[in-house]
Amino acid sequence: MNPRATIALFIVTLLVVGGLVYLRTTFDPTRAAEENRRYAAVFEPGEVMEIDLLRGKEKISLRRANGGWQIVEPVEDRADPEAIDRLLLALRFLDVRDREATKDPAAVPESGLATPRVRIDLRGAENVRLDLGGATALPGEIFARVGGQSYVLRVPDSIIEQASTPVDKLRDPRLTELSADDIEKFTVQRADGEMTVRLERGRWIVEKPVLAPADPRAVRDFLERLLGLAIVSFPAAGTAARSEAIPGQAARLALTPRGGGEEIAVELLREPEDGKFAARFEPRGGLLGVDPAAALLFDISPEMLRDRSLGYVEPDTIDRIVIESDGRSVSIVRRGEEWITADDGRVMDPSRIAGLVDTFNDARVVSFAPAAGSEETGLDQPRLQLRFFAWLSENTAEEPAGGHLLAGADFGSAASDGNVYAKVEGSSEKVVVPPELDAQVSELAGVSPAPPATPAPAPQPEASSQD
């Protein structure tokens, strides 16, 4: 390389580096000085580890722990992270309207800073003390002073509202910090029995009192509503926690954390006279008044959490649909983009097939009918059977060639409410489903849908005897 070019490049590099150093040493302090003049206190909110609020004789102490904030005085409880963030941001960006140089606030007696209305101590990477005093002669302003500075400041009086937040408003209003994703098993315990639901291989299952698949959306909604119950009242300081449970008016939700661990319990009490609810969750202490949404724990039943779908099939995985009725079988098979009947080669309207699949996937059980007899349901010899198959033409390492059942259902008689008795493939349980699916399957099979149930004859009044 040319020596002159090397020297020139070296000089240019020195000039660039020198310029950057000059800019940084000149402008960074200038920016910091501007911030120090604009705001009462400059600090990093994320580095604050402790907050003490002294308001006359009342002291509130907060400590950052395990990624969150805890109130340690005058009560011990979880703090509302949003309320603490609002307080820290209000302090960090507290505008200075004016400043008067003085080392002794007593020299400005109207400031009220000799005995401040509120004293705020922030401790962490930097320690900051801010005293808030009385109102100035100008509306919307108060006097303030930052510890270690020789100024009395005039700042917006909106900071008083933040710094005077009652301790109950600083407590976390959400009963627990848990979410549905934190739970792998829960048990509802009431005077009328127990219900257990657990997560197995990524699927929720009702384990007790009946073994059945659970609807993941219903389970998530139940857990989120109970775990996130809003607290509407805290016990007064020094009040003894009530411990009695009213028979029939108490319920308990026992939770097993994901991955195992110690059981967590939420206990709820219902006041029968005024319809109010109270909760006991050990990490929060005492008996807490909670939102009426707590009634869900008293009303929940296995039927409300059970999976009410008949199954789900991806349209692209279906190669054959088989419908059986009165000993006759209709097979509809896929041929490229078309659907044809296997026995006579009739081309089917693809929209009818798509409609059948959509109706099956969207169908929901109206009710479960474990007590219905075979004569009533007609399911011992189903009137109609629907099956969806995937079809492999060759053996694979995972599956042999031939048909592989994806989903299906049997249909019986019509129920008294106009719905139809049915049984999901792979289950012996009798259910009641809307008539739309039965009607579509019947149409494809060329048979009539289930006839309406014959209403039971009304009881005749007994003839009065005459003397």
RAPE-V353622 format. One line per field, one symbol per residue. ss: DSSP state (h for helix, s for strand, l for the rest). phi: phi as a letter, one per 30 degrees, with the letter a starting at -180 (. if undefined). burial: + if it has 24 or more other ideal C-beta (glycine too) atoms within 12 Angstrom, else -. Layout:
ss = ???
phi = ???
burial = ???
This chain:
ss = llhhhhhhhhhhhhhhhhhhhhhhhhhhhhhhhhhhhhslllllhhhssssssssllssssssssllsssssslllssslhhhhhhhhhhhhllssssssslllhhhlhhhllllllssssssslllsssssssslllllssssssllllsssssslhhhhhhlllhhhhsllslllllhhhssssssssllssssssssllsssssslllssslhhhhhhhhhhhhllssssllllllllllllllllssssssssllllllsssssssllllllsssssllllllssslhhhhhhhhllhhhhsllslllllhhhllssssssllssssssssllsssslllllsslhhhhhhhhhhhhhlssssslllllhhhhllllllssssssssslllllllllssssssssssssslllllssssslllllsssslhhhhhhhhhhhllllllllllllllllllllll
phi = .dedddddddddddddddddddddddddddddddddddcdbcacedcdcbbbccbidcbccbbdahibcbdcadbcadcdddddddddddddcddcdabbdadbdddbdddiddbddbccccbldbcbcbcccddddcdibbdaaceiccbcccbddddddddceedddcdddcebcdbeddccabbccbdckbbcbbcbhibdbdcadbdadcdedddddddddddceddcacddeiddddbdcdeicbbbccccddiikddcbccbbcdddcidbbbbbedciiccdbddedeeddcdbeddcddcddkbbdedddcabcbcahiccccccdbicccbdddbiddcdddddddddddddddbddacbdcddddddicdbedabbbcbcbcdbdbdcbddjdbdcalacbcddddcjdbdbbdeibcdcbbbddddedddddddibddededddddddddddddcd
burial = --------------------------------------+++++-+--+++++++-----+++++----+++--++-+++++-++-+++-+++-++++-++----+--+--+++--+++++++-----+++++++-+----++++++--+-+++++++-++-++++-++-+++++++++-+--++++++++----+++++----++++----+++++-+++-++-+++++++--+--------------+++++++++------+++++++------+++++-++-++++++-++-+++-++++++++++++-+----++++++++----+++++----+-+------+----+--++-++--+++-+++--+----+++--++++++++++-------------+++++++++++---+++++++-+-+++++++++++++++++-+-++-----------------
